[in-house]
């Protein structure tokens, strides 16, 4: 039986591939470019990795290229992405976030208002 590859292994196998890897609206990224973008995010996530505990990364974002780059970057960093449902609101959204054991929560700038005033548990904010 052939061993099952990890997502990171599948992505890394495409690192030198200049064929289209992502098409979004009028933009096109080769697999090489997708892996470059993922590696940039993996490096940032590596800096945020907790010393202990689950290595879940929550992402509150629409389905955009950035979301895909974060999913791929998390795979390269050894993390698991937890998609945060941005259609939820208030206490239900807060419970969703708290219940996922996310070490890091990344929120698209256009989604930040969803979290205003919510009790998400212990958190630190990192901005760039």
ZIKA-V875043 format. One line per field, one symbol per residue. phi: phi as a letter, one per 20 degrees, with the letter a starting at -180 (. if undefined). psi: psi as a letter, one per 40 degrees, with the letter a starting at -180 (. if undefined). burial: I if it has 24 or more other C-alpha atoms within 12 Angstrom, else O. Layout:
phi->???
psi->???
burial->???
This chain:
phi->.ffeffgffffffegdeefgdbcbledbcfggfgfffffffffffgfegffcnfdddecdbffcggffffffffgfenddedfeffeeblgffffgfffelffccdcggedgffegmeednfbcddcc
psi->hhihiiddddddeedeheihdhhhbeihhidddddddddddddddddehidiaighhhhgiigiddddddddddddeeihhhhhheeiibddddddddeefhdhhhhideedddeheiheahiihhi.
burial->OOOOOOOIOOIIOOIOOOOOIIOOOOOOIOIOIIIIIIIOIIOOIIOIIOOOOOIIIIIIIOOOIIIIIIIIIIIIIIIIIIIIIIOOOOOOIIOIIIOIIIIIIIIIOOOOOIIOOOOIOOOOOOOO
